[in-house]
Amino acid sequence: MKQKFFLSLCICVGFLFVVFSIYSLLHKTSEKKLVHAAVDPLAKIPIGHYLSQGDIQQAYRVFHDQYLTGGQEQESPRIVRWVSPNTFIFLQFDRPKASEAKKLQFIGLGEKGVYCSETKPDNSFTHFVAYDAPHYDQVNQLQPGDQGYWLSFASVGSFTYDGRRENPGIDYQYDLMTPPSCGVTKYNAVTRITPVSDRRHRLLLALMRLGQEA
């Protein structure tokens, strides 16, 4: 009787040992999977790549819309694509010409406007350029009320630009300009481009003042 009891006890202990061993093995395997997931949480996210020369050439073919006039059209450091009557998106490479560009530096947004603090869309729009000029280096020779575009820049990488270190994200310091106040309190969306030669853009300010109480 004692021998049967002892044999049964051994069988039970052996069975429990096997069950415990299997449980431990499964638990360790699960822990390894969890540790691997914690160490490499992005393992399944697709890996990106830099734009190839072919990609860059294609970008210049797609972003080919005109946004400047007066003779400066071929001097712009950026290429644009209109997405609405008043808004365009742009790309800015390390070199302005398609044959020389090697790396994309900035993407951005351009919005029609006038050179007045009241018309600045928000603080991400740091720079303003006149739409009409004989040379691109004159687009910043501005007077209050001049028409053109507010530009917002976002860096797509880490590099040095104009003596500053760029990192991915909106650049709130890109050629930062402080526009003058033009005495208006509300920006009416009256940004139709008119020839600078006849200075009718001064009427824009008057129209904006009429909308103060709107």
MDAnalysis code that builds the backbone (N, CA, C; Angstrom):
import MDAnalysis as mda
import numpy as np

u = mda.Universe.empty(642, n_residues=214, atom_resindex=np.repeat(np.arange(214), 3), trajectory=True)
u.add_TopologyAttr("name", ["N", "CA", "C"] * 214)
u.add_TopologyAttr("resid", np.arange(1, 215))
u.add_TopologyAttr("resname", ["MET", "LYS", "GLN", "LYS", "PHE", "PHE", "LEU", "SER", "LEU", "CYS", "ILE", "CYS", "VAL", "GLY", "PHE", "LEU", "PHE", "VAL", "VAL", "PHE", "SER", "ILE", "TYR", "SER", "LEU", "LEU", "HIS", "LYS", "THR", "SER", "GLU", "LYS", "LYS", "LEU", "VAL", "HIS", "ALA", "ALA", "VAL", "ASP", "PRO", "LEU", "ALA", "LYS", "ILE", "PRO", "ILE", "GLY", "HIS", "TYR", "LEU", "SER", "GLN", "GLY", "ASP", "ILE", "GLN", "GLN", "ALA", "TYR", "ARG", "VAL", "PHE", "HIS", "ASP", "GLN", "TYR", "LEU", "THR", "GLY", "GLY", "GLN", "GLU", "GLN", "GLU", "SER", "PRO", "ARG", "ILE", "VAL", "ARG", "TRP", "VAL", "SER", "PRO", "ASN", "THR", "PHE", "ILE", "PHE", "LEU", "GLN", "PHE", "ASP", "ARG", "PRO", "LYS", "ALA", "SER", "GLU", "ALA", "LYS", "LYS", "LEU", "GLN", "PHE", "ILE", "GLY", "LEU", "GLY", "GLU", "LYS", "GLY", "VAL", "TYR", "CYS", "SER", "GLU", "THR", "LYS", "PRO", "ASP", "ASN", "SER", "PHE", "THR", "HIS", "PHE", "VAL", "ALA", "TYR", "ASP", "ALA", "PRO", "HIS", "TYR", "ASP", "GLN", "VAL", "ASN", "GLN", "LEU", "GLN", "PRO", "GLY", "ASP", "GLN", "GLY", "TYR", "TRP", "LEU", "SER", "PHE", "ALA", "SER", "VAL", "GLY", "SER", "PHE", "THR", "TYR", "ASP", "GLY", "ARG", "ARG", "GLU", "ASN", "PRO", "GLY", "ILE", "ASP", "TYR", "GLN", "TYR", "ASP", "LEU", "MET", "THR", "PRO", "PRO", "SER", "CYS", "GLY", "VAL", "THR", "LYS", "TYR", "ASN", "ALA", "VAL", "THR", "ARG", "ILE", "THR", "PRO", "VAL", "SER", "ASP", "ARG", "ARG", "HIS", "ARG", "LEU", "LEU", "LEU", "ALA", "LEU", "MET", "ARG", "LEU", "GLY", "GLN", "GLU", "ALA"])
u.atoms.positions = np.array([
    [0.828, -1.203, 0.000],
    [0.000, 0.000, 0.000],
    [0.858, 1.246, 0.000],
    [1.876, 1.227, 0.841],
    [2.770, 2.378, 0.912],
    [3.506, 2.567, -0.406],
    [3.872, 1.410, -1.025],
    [4.607, 1.522, -2.291],
    [3.723, 2.146, -3.369],
    [2.436, 1.776, -3.430],
    [1.528, 2.360, -4.406],
    [1.343, 3.846, -4.168],
    [1.214, 4.212, -2.880],
    [1.041, 5.630, -2.549],
    [2.270, 6.426, -2.960],
    [3.456, 5.879, -2.664],
    [4.710, 6.553, -3.016],
    [4.840, 6.695, -4.528],
    [4.442, 5.637, -5.264],
    [4.518, 5.678, -6.724],
    [3.574, 6.733, -7.286],
    [2.357, 6.789, -6.737],
    [1.388, 7.795, -7.194],
    [1.885, 9.206, -6.914],
    [2.513, 9.371, -5.725],
    [3.034, 10.685, -5.362],
    [4.135, 11.101, -6.324],
    [5.000, 10.165, -6.689],
    [6.095, 10.466, -7.632],
    [5.532, 10.871, -8.998],
    [4.478, 10.137, -9.424],
    [3.867, 10.448, -10.717],
    [3.277, 11.858, -10.703],
    [2.605, 12.199, -9.603],
    [2.000, 13.545, -9.490],
    [3.066, 14.634, -9.493],
    [4.127, 14.410, -8.726],
    [5.216, 15.393, -8.673],
    [5.853, 15.537, -10.041],
    [6.064, 14.412, -10.715],
    [6.652, 14.463, -12.055],
    [5.774, 15.218, -13.032],
    [4.455, 14.968, -12.933],
    [3.521, 15.657, -13.832],
    [3.539, 17.159, -13.577],
    [3.531, 17.546, -12.294],
    [3.583, 18.974, -11.950],
    [4.886, 19.602, -12.429],
    [5.965, 18.878, -12.360],
    [7.261, 19.385, -12.811],
    [7.244, 19.662, -14.314],
    [6.638, 18.693, -15.058],
    [6.547, 18.874, -16.516],
    [5.693, 20.092, -16.848],
    [4.538, 20.218, -16.176],
    [3.654, 21.365, -16.421],
    [4.354, 22.669, -16.098],
    [5.064, 22.707, -14.980],
    [5.779, 23.920, -14.572],
    [6.871, 24.263, -15.583],
    [7.572, 23.266, -16.094],
    [8.641, 23.484, -17.065],
    [8.088, 24.082, -18.355],
    [6.965, 23.500, -18.810],
    [6.343, 24.026, -20.036],
    [5.886, 25.463, -19.839],
    [5.286, 25.759, -18.674],
    [4.825, 27.115, -18.377],
    [5.990, 28.097, -18.362],
    [7.091, 27.696, -17.732],
    [8.262, 28.571, -17.655],
    [8.824, 28.854, -19.038],
    [8.859, 27.821, -19.876],
    [9.386, 27.985, -21.227],
    [8.513, 28.962, -22.025],
    [7.205, 28.787, -21.934],
    [6.299, 29.688, -22.647],
    [6.395, 31.112, -22.119],
    [6.545, 31.268, -20.829],
    [6.637, 32.586, -20.203],
    [7.904, 33.308, -20.642],
    [9.024, 32.577, -20.687],
    [10.282, 33.194, -21.119],
    [10.208, 33.607, -22.584],
    [9.587, 32.765, -23.407],
    [9.437, 33.098, -24.825],
    [8.605, 34.366, -24.992],
    [7.534, 34.463, -24.208],
    [6.677, 35.645, -24.262],
    [7.440, 36.888, -23.819],
    [8.257, 36.750, -22.765],
    [9.053, 37.881, -22.285],
    [10.031, 38.351, -23.351],
    [10.646, 37.408, -24.066],
    [11.586, 37.769, -25.114],
    [10.901, 38.567, -26.213],
    [9.683, 38.151, -26.570],
    [8.934, 38.864, -27.597],
    [8.603, 40.273, -27.142],
    [8.220, 40.401, -25.855],
    [7.893, 41.716, -25.331],
    [9.116, 42.613, -25.293],
    [10.256, 42.056, -24.880],
    [11.498, 42.830, -24.828],
    [11.884, 43.270, -26.225],
    [11.757, 42.377, -27.202],
    [12.102, 42.720, -28.579],
    [11.202, 43.844, -29.090],
    [9.891, 43.760, -28.737],
    [8.971, 44.803, -29.169],
    [9.314, 46.135, -28.532],
    [9.735, 46.101, -27.257],
    [10.083, 47.336, -26.568],
    [11.361, 47.945, -27.118],
    [12.310, 47.089, -27.479],
    [13.592, 47.576, -27.991],
    [13.450, 48.091, -29.418],
    [12.607, 47.447, -30.218],
    [12.493, 47.805, -31.631],
    [11.030, 48.018, -32.004],
    [10.389, 49.069, -31.454],
    [8.959, 49.282, -31.700],
    [8.648, 49.687, -33.132],
    [9.654, 50.169, -33.902],
    [9.419, 50.626, -35.265],
    [9.828, 49.600, -36.309],
    [10.014, 48.356, -35.870],
    [10.564, 47.342, -36.766],
    [9.716, 47.136, -38.010],
    [8.405, 47.316, -37.913],
    [7.533, 47.039, -39.039],
    [7.194, 48.282, -39.854],
    [7.655, 49.474, -39.427],
    [7.375, 50.699, -40.175],
    [8.275, 50.756, -41.408],
    [7.726, 51.079, -42.567],
    [8.541, 51.137, -43.788],
    [9.724, 52.088, -43.645],
    [10.836, 51.719, -44.247],
    [12.043, 52.535, -44.197],
    [12.035, 53.513, -45.371],
    [12.252, 54.793, -45.085],
    [12.273, 55.810, -46.127],
    [13.619, 55.881, -46.822],
    [13.713, 56.810, -47.734],
    [14.970, 56.988, -48.466],
    [15.051, 58.426, -48.959],
    [16.256, 58.866, -49.258],
    [16.448, 60.203, -49.806],
    [15.939, 60.245, -51.243],
    [15.580, 61.445, -51.686],
    [15.151, 61.602, -53.068],
    [16.317, 61.311, -54.005],
    [16.046, 60.528, -55.033],
    [17.057, 60.256, -56.041],
    [17.122, 61.429, -57.015],
    [18.126, 61.416, -57.873],
    [18.223, 62.472, -58.871],
    [17.014, 62.447, -59.788],
    [16.517, 61.253, -60.068],
    [15.309, 61.131, -60.869],
    [14.092, 61.721, -60.166],
    [13.989, 61.484, -58.846],
    [12.897, 62.057, -58.066],
    [12.945, 63.580, -58.109],
    [14.142, 64.132, -57.990],
    [14.314, 65.588, -57.989],
    [13.902, 66.170, -59.334],
    [14.311, 65.526, -60.410],
    [13.935, 65.999, -61.741],
    [12.420, 65.960, -61.912],
    [11.793, 64.910, -61.396],
    [10.342, 64.797, -61.467],
    [9.676, 65.897, -60.652],
    [10.242, 66.217, -59.487],
    [9.689, 67.284, -58.651],
    [9.697, 68.618, -59.389],
    [10.776, 68.895, -60.111],
    [10.845, 70.144, -60.866],
    [9.829, 70.176, -62.006],
    [9.461, 69.017, -62.508],
    [8.447, 68.985, -63.558],
    [7.048, 69.198, -62.989],
    [6.832, 68.732, -61.760],
    [5.512, 68.860, -61.132],
    [5.329, 70.241, -60.519],
    [6.348, 70.731, -59.814],
    [6.278, 72.041, -59.157],
    [6.844, 73.097, -60.123],
    [6.049, 73.443, -61.108],
    [6.547, 74.327, -62.160],
    [5.689, 75.576, -62.336],
    [4.769, 75.862, -61.408],
    [3.869, 77.002, -61.553],
    [4.604, 78.319, -61.320],
    [4.100, 79.369, -61.956],
    [4.696, 80.697, -61.810],
    [4.061, 81.430, -60.642],
    [4.891, 82.054, -59.828],
    [4.360, 82.874, -58.741],
    [5.035, 84.241, -58.667],
    [6.060, 84.452, -59.465],
    [6.772, 85.723, -59.497],
    [6.704, 86.312, -60.906],
    [6.770, 87.632, -60.983],
    [6.760, 88.308, -62.275],
    [7.788, 89.437, -62.255],
    [7.992, 90.053, -63.412],
    [8.847, 91.224, -63.499],
    [10.252, 90.961, -63.972],
    [10.599, 89.679, -64.181],
    [11.938, 89.354, -64.635],
    [12.700, 88.432, -63.701],
    [12.161, 88.209, -62.518],
    [12.835, 87.404, -61.503],
    [12.417, 85.938, -61.526],
    [11.568, 85.571, -62.472],
    [10.945, 84.248, -62.458],
    [11.941, 83.102, -62.389],
    [13.073, 83.219, -63.067],
    [14.049, 82.139, -63.129],
    [15.078, 82.199, -62.005],
    [14.929, 83.145, -61.087],
    [15.919, 83.333, -60.035],
    [15.449, 82.834, -58.673],
    [14.219, 82.381, -58.595],
    [13.670, 81.964, -57.308],
    [14.403, 80.745, -56.761],
    [14.680, 80.695, -55.457],
    [15.326, 79.521, -54.856],
    [14.352, 78.383, -54.580],
    [13.088, 78.582, -54.908],
    [12.089, 77.549, -54.618],
    [11.206, 77.300, -55.836],
    [10.603, 76.116, -55.891],
    [9.663, 75.771, -56.948],
    [8.293, 75.577, -56.302],
    [7.240, 75.963, -57.027],
    [5.926, 76.012, -56.389],
    [4.872, 75.285, -57.208],
    [3.780, 74.992, -56.511],
    [2.597, 74.396, -57.136],
    [1.371, 75.012, -56.463],
    [0.561, 75.720, -57.247],
    [-0.658, 76.303, -56.697],
    [-1.635, 75.192, -56.321],
    [-2.274, 75.343, -55.151],
    [-3.279, 74.374, -54.707],
    [-4.640, 75.034, -54.497],
    [-4.682, 76.365, -54.584],
    [-5.928, 77.120, -54.528],
    [-5.630, 78.498, -55.112],
    [-6.637, 79.339, -55.322],
    [-6.371, 80.661, -55.903],
    [-5.412, 81.525, -55.088],
    [-5.315, 81.291, -53.796],
    [-4.481, 82.140, -52.945],
    [-3.323, 81.414, -52.267],
    [-3.202, 80.131, -52.472],
    [-2.228, 79.348, -51.709],
    [-1.427, 78.424, -52.620],
    [-0.129, 78.345, -52.362],
    [0.702, 77.363, -53.067],
    [1.579, 76.628, -52.066],
    [2.032, 75.449, -52.446],
    [3.028, 74.714, -51.674],
    [4.338, 74.800, -52.455],
    [5.455, 74.697, -51.740],
    [6.734, 74.830, -52.436],
    [7.777, 73.874, -51.887],
    [8.795, 73.633, -52.714],
    [9.971, 72.862, -52.340],
    [11.187, 73.760, -52.514],
    [12.129, 73.635, -51.605],
    [13.374, 74.398, -51.718],
    [14.550, 73.445, -51.529],
    [15.345, 73.299, -52.584],
    [16.498, 72.409, -52.566],
    [17.774, 73.178, -52.201],
    [18.862, 72.445, -52.081],
    [20.131, 73.077, -51.742],
    [20.663, 73.947, -52.872],
    [20.208, 73.708, -54.093],
    [20.557, 74.537, -55.246],
    [19.266, 74.847, -56.003],
    [19.134, 76.052, -56.563],
    [17.873, 76.427, -57.204],
    [17.610, 75.752, -58.539],
    [18.648, 75.363, -59.273],
    [18.461, 74.774, -60.596],
    [18.333, 73.259, -60.502],
    [17.456, 72.715, -61.331],
    [17.212, 71.269, -61.321],
    [18.483, 70.487, -61.611],
    [19.330, 71.009, -62.480],
    [20.548, 70.302, -62.864],
    [21.594, 70.288, -61.752],
    [21.423, 71.161, -60.741],
    [22.412, 71.270, -59.668],
    [21.889, 70.786, -58.318],
    [20.574, 70.678, -58.173],
    [19.974, 70.298, -56.887],
    [20.340, 68.864, -56.513],
    [20.742, 68.678, -55.279],
    [21.124, 67.354, -54.776],
    [20.278, 66.901, -53.586],
    [19.772, 67.869, -52.814],
    [19.091, 67.493, -51.574],
    [17.977, 68.474, -51.263],
    [16.806, 67.949, -50.913],
    [15.687, 68.782, -50.489],
    [15.960, 69.297, -49.075],
    [15.778, 70.604, -48.873],
    [16.012, 71.193, -47.561],
    [14.724, 71.641, -46.873],
    [13.842, 72.293, -47.629],
    [12.615, 72.819, -47.032],
    [11.404, 72.483, -47.899],
    [10.296, 72.265, -47.222],
    [8.995, 72.295, -47.861],
    [8.250, 73.451, -47.210],
    [7.237, 73.976, -47.888],
    [6.582, 75.126, -47.279],
    [5.262, 75.488, -47.914],
    [4.700, 76.559, -47.375],
    [3.396, 77.059, -47.771],
    [3.515, 78.538, -48.081],
    [2.926, 78.953, -49.209],
    [2.883, 80.361, -49.575],
    [1.454, 80.844, -49.625],
    [1.216, 82.042, -49.106],
    [-0.131, 82.594, -49.048],
    [-0.107, 84.032, -49.564],
    [-1.001, 84.337, -50.510],
    [-1.093, 85.706, -51.002],
    [-1.410, 86.652, -49.853],
    [-0.803, 87.823, -49.896],
    [-1.072, 88.790, -48.856],
    [-0.428, 90.120, -49.167],
    [-0.452, 91.012, -48.209],
    [0.210, 92.301, -48.327],
    [1.165, 92.456, -47.156],
    [2.145, 93.304, -47.333],
    [3.192, 93.462, -46.327],
    [2.690, 94.344, -45.184],
    [1.873, 93.759, -44.342],
    [1.319, 94.412, -43.160],
    [1.242, 93.376, -42.046],
    [1.499, 93.798, -40.828],
    [1.462, 92.851, -39.709],
    [0.079, 92.254, -39.525],
    [-0.953, 93.022, -39.891],
    [-2.320, 92.542, -39.698],
    [-2.686, 91.403, -40.637],
    [-1.945, 91.232, -41.722],
    [-2.292, 90.195, -42.699],
    [-1.441, 88.945, -42.554],
    [-0.506, 88.956, -41.634],
    [0.351, 87.788, -41.437],
    [-0.494, 86.626, -40.921],
    [-0.509, 85.487, -41.629],
    [-1.394, 84.378, -41.221],
    [-1.166, 83.910, -39.793],
    [0.095, 83.614, -39.419],
    [0.459, 83.265, -38.052],
    [1.979, 83.318, -37.937],
    [2.500, 82.973, -36.772],
    [3.938, 83.127, -36.526],
    [4.813, 82.156, -37.311],
    [4.204, 81.153, -37.922],
    [5.012, 80.245, -38.735],
    [5.357, 80.865, -40.095],
    [4.644, 81.923, -40.475],
    [4.932, 82.628, -41.727],
    [5.930, 83.738, -41.420],
    [7.201, 83.410, -41.587],
    [8.272, 84.314, -41.135],
    [8.769, 85.265, -42.208],
    [8.455, 84.985, -43.462],
    [9.092, 85.716, -44.553],
    [8.057, 86.200, -45.557],
    [8.352, 87.344, -46.165],
    [7.457, 87.916, -47.173],
    [8.270, 88.296, -48.395],
    [7.748, 87.983, -49.570],
    [8.400, 88.375, -50.820],
    [7.399, 89.090, -51.714],
    [7.864, 90.135, -52.399],
    [7.024, 90.830, -53.367],
    [6.878, 89.962, -54.609],
    [5.699, 89.980, -55.199],
    [5.487, 89.105, -56.354],
    [6.101, 89.672, -57.619],
    [6.364, 90.990, -57.658],
    [6.841, 91.628, -58.872],
    [8.145, 92.372, -58.597],
    [9.201, 91.988, -59.302],
    [10.496, 92.650, -59.168],
    [11.376, 92.254, -60.348],
    [12.274, 93.144, -60.773],
    [13.149, 92.811, -61.906],
    [14.178, 91.737, -61.565],
    [14.577, 91.654, -60.288],
    [15.531, 90.646, -59.835],
    [15.093, 90.121, -58.483],
    [15.407, 88.838, -58.225],
    [14.927, 88.238, -56.978],
    [15.519, 88.910, -55.749],
    [16.739, 89.452, -55.855],
    [17.329, 90.083, -54.680],
    [16.635, 91.388, -54.302],
    [15.612, 91.780, -55.075],
    [14.860, 92.991, -54.763],
    [13.477, 92.687, -54.176],
    [13.164, 91.413, -53.991],
    [11.824, 91.070, -53.495],
    [11.633, 91.480, -52.044],
    [12.700, 91.776, -51.336],
    [12.583, 92.195, -49.944],
    [12.725, 93.696, -49.760],
    [12.771, 94.440, -50.856],
    [12.774, 95.900, -50.780],
    [11.316, 96.345, -50.735],
    [10.749, 96.276, -49.552],
    [9.303, 96.372, -49.383],
    [8.862, 97.689, -48.758],
    [7.653, 98.067, -49.106],
    [6.966, 99.193, -48.501],
    [5.670, 98.678, -47.881],
    [5.161, 99.337, -46.841],
    [3.897, 98.894, -46.255],
    [2.797, 98.801, -47.312],
    [2.120, 97.692, -47.351],
    [1.039, 97.486, -48.301],
    [1.442, 96.826, -49.595],
    [2.746, 96.593, -49.809],
    [3.171, 95.906, -51.027],
    [2.562, 94.507, -51.083],
    [2.206, 94.087, -52.286],
    [1.597, 92.777, -52.461],
    [2.643, 91.703, -52.718],
    [2.316, 90.503, -52.303],
    [3.221, 89.385, -52.511],
    [2.730, 88.158, -51.788],
    [3.660, 87.486, -51.121],
    [3.336, 86.215, -50.472],
    [3.998, 86.095, -49.104],
    [3.204, 85.619, -48.160],
    [3.762, 85.188, -46.879],
    [4.216, 83.746, -47.025],
    [5.426, 83.432, -46.523],
    [5.990, 82.099, -46.678],
    [6.257, 81.458, -45.318],
    [5.927, 80.180, -45.225],
    [6.201, 79.380, -44.035],
    [7.096, 78.219, -44.434],
    [8.178, 78.005, -43.688],
    [9.184, 77.012, -44.046],
    [9.242, 75.898, -42.999],
    [9.357, 74.661, -43.485],
    [9.569, 73.506, -42.610],
    [10.786, 72.741, -43.111],
    [11.764, 72.563, -42.253],
    [12.968, 71.818, -42.620],
    [12.654, 70.326, -42.677],
    [13.270, 69.632, -43.636],
    [13.036, 68.190, -43.763],
    [14.246, 67.371, -43.303],
    [15.224, 68.033, -42.698],
    [16.412, 67.304, -42.254],
    [17.244, 68.137, -41.298],
    [18.416, 67.636, -40.988],
    [19.354, 68.339, -40.113],
    [20.532, 68.820, -40.953],
    [20.740, 70.119, -40.970],
    [21.811, 70.706, -41.761],
    [22.006, 72.148, -41.311],
    [23.038, 72.784, -41.807],
    [23.305, 74.182, -41.483],
    [22.838, 75.058, -42.630],
    [22.032, 76.046, -42.299],
    [21.522, 76.972, -43.309],
    [21.662, 78.401, -42.802],
    [22.324, 79.229, -43.583],
    [22.489, 80.641, -43.238],
    [23.072, 80.807, -41.834],
    [24.022, 79.938, -41.493],
    [24.691, 80.033, -40.198],
    [23.937, 79.452, -39.029],
    [22.770, 78.879, -39.270],
    [21.975, 78.298, -38.192],
    [21.808, 76.800, -38.417],
    [21.668, 76.081, -37.316],
    [21.464, 74.638, -37.384],
    [19.984, 74.350, -37.563],
    [19.645, 73.645, -38.642],
    [18.262, 73.277, -38.907],
    [18.005, 71.849, -38.443],
    [16.802, 71.628, -37.925],
    [16.335, 70.295, -37.572],
    [14.930, 70.122, -38.122],
    [14.478, 68.881, -38.320],
    [13.151, 68.678, -38.902],
    [12.054, 69.412, -38.136],
    [11.213, 70.115, -38.879],
    [10.123, 70.861, -38.265],
    [10.024, 72.275, -38.803],
    [9.025, 73.007, -38.360],
    [8.817, 74.389, -38.797],
    [9.961, 75.266, -38.314],
    [10.478, 76.081, -39.210],
    [11.552, 77.012, -38.867],
    [10.925, 78.377, -38.573],
    [10.850, 78.723, -37.313],
    [10.245, 79.993, -36.914],
    [11.220, 81.165, -37.012],
    [12.427, 80.902, -37.494],
    [13.422, 81.950, -37.631],
    [13.887, 82.161, -39.063],
    [13.329, 81.466, -40.007],
    [13.800, 81.556, -41.390],
    [13.605, 82.972, -41.919],
    [14.732, 83.664, -42.197],
    [14.695, 85.039, -42.729],
    [13.576, 85.840, -42.081],
    [13.575, 85.831, -40.769],
    [12.479, 86.439, -40.001],
    [12.358, 87.927, -40.302],
    [11.149, 88.356, -40.615],
    [10.865, 89.755, -40.924],
    [9.810, 90.284, -39.966],
    [9.905, 91.563, -39.637],
    [8.907, 92.218, -38.788],
    [8.136, 93.206, -39.642],
    [6.944, 92.832, -40.096],
    [6.183, 93.717, -40.978],
    [5.622, 94.918, -40.229],
    [5.385, 96.011, -40.928],
    [4.829, 97.203, -40.282],
    [3.324, 97.072, -40.085],
    [2.790, 97.853, -39.174],
    [1.348, 97.923, -39.017],
    [0.793, 98.873, -40.065],
    [-0.302, 98.465, -40.690],
    [-0.914, 99.289, -41.732],
    [-2.227, 99.903, -41.266],
    [-2.521, 99.786, -39.981],
    [-3.724, 100.414, -39.452],
    [-5.008, 99.685, -39.738],
    [-4.933, 98.384, -39.968],
    [-6.148, 97.607, -40.190],
    [-6.294, 96.613, -39.053],
    [-7.515, 96.198, -38.807],
    [-7.760, 95.283, -37.699],
    [-8.267, 93.928, -38.152],
    [-8.552, 93.816, -39.446],
    [-9.040, 92.534, -39.943],
    [-8.558, 92.334, -41.366],
    [-8.156, 91.115, -41.682],
    [-7.657, 90.804, -43.018],
    [-8.793, 90.289, -43.882],
    [-9.291, 91.163, -44.770],
    [-10.241, 90.694, -45.775],
    [-9.471, 89.924, -46.833],
    [-10.050, 88.893, -47.348],
    [-9.337, 88.081, -48.342],
    [-9.383, 88.764, -49.708],
    [-8.893, 89.998, -49.757],
    [-8.840, 90.765, -50.998],
    [-7.388, 90.791, -51.422],
    [-6.925, 89.695, -51.962],
    [-5.502, 89.587, -52.296],
    [-5.304, 89.360, -53.786],
    [-6.226, 89.897, -54.597],
    [-6.071, 89.758, -56.041],
    [-4.843, 90.526, -56.489],
    [-3.959, 89.885, -57.218],
    [-2.735, 90.516, -57.678],
    [-3.052, 91.576, -58.734],
    [-2.511, 92.781, -58.548],
    [-2.649, 93.858, -59.523],
    [-1.271, 94.401, -59.837],
    [-1.083, 94.986, -61.025],
    [0.243, 95.484, -61.403],
    [0.791, 96.498, -60.411],
    [2.036, 96.321, -60.018],
    [2.665, 97.261, -59.099],
    [2.856, 98.612, -59.777],
    [3.003, 98.603, -61.117],
    [3.300, 99.825, -61.839],
    [2.240, 100.903, -61.644],
    [0.962, 100.504, -61.503],
    [-0.071, 101.525, -61.349],
    [-0.436, 101.759, -59.884],
    [0.227, 101.002, -58.982],
    [0.077, 101.208, -57.541],
    [-1.359, 101.077, -57.063],
    [-2.178, 100.337, -57.797],
    [-3.551, 100.157, -57.345],
    [-3.623, 99.292, -56.093],
    [-2.504, 98.652, -55.745],
    [-2.539, 97.825, -54.534],
    [-2.762, 98.673, -53.294],
    [-2.533, 99.990, -53.393],
    [-2.820, 100.859, -52.247],
    [-4.312, 100.852, -51.933],
    [-5.148, 100.601, -52.964],
    [-6.582, 100.516, -52.741],
    [-6.940, 99.323, -51.875],
    [-6.069, 98.325, -51.886],
    [-6.317, 97.133, -51.084],
    [-6.424, 97.494, -49.613],
    [-5.553, 98.383, -49.171],
    [-5.575, 98.797, -47.767],
    [-6.890, 99.505, -47.437],
    [-7.358, 100.330, -48.374],
    [-8.624, 101.012, -48.150],
    [-9.765, 100.014, -48.054],
    [-9.752, 99.007, -48.924],
    [-10.789, 97.982, -48.873],
    [-10.734, 97.210, -47.561],
    [-9.525, 96.983, -47.086],
    [-9.374, 96.251, -45.827],
    [-9.902, 97.093, -44.662],
    [-9.676, 98.388, -44.719],
    [-10.178, 99.249, -43.649],
    [-11.716, 99.270, -43.629],
    [-12.319, 99.174, -44.833],
    [-13.782, 99.131, -44.898],
    [-14.328, 97.888, -44.221],
    [-13.497, 96.846, -44.145],
    [-13.958, 95.601, -43.534],
    [-13.688, 95.506, -42.058],
    [-13.229, 96.572, -41.442],
    [-12.886, 96.511, -40.011],
    [-14.069, 96.110, -39.149],
    [-15.259, 96.579, -39.511],
    [-16.427, 96.294, -38.683],
    [-17.183, 95.071, -39.157],
    [-16.682, 94.414, -40.214],
    [-17.402, 93.253, -40.766],
    [-17.385, 92.095, -39.779],
])
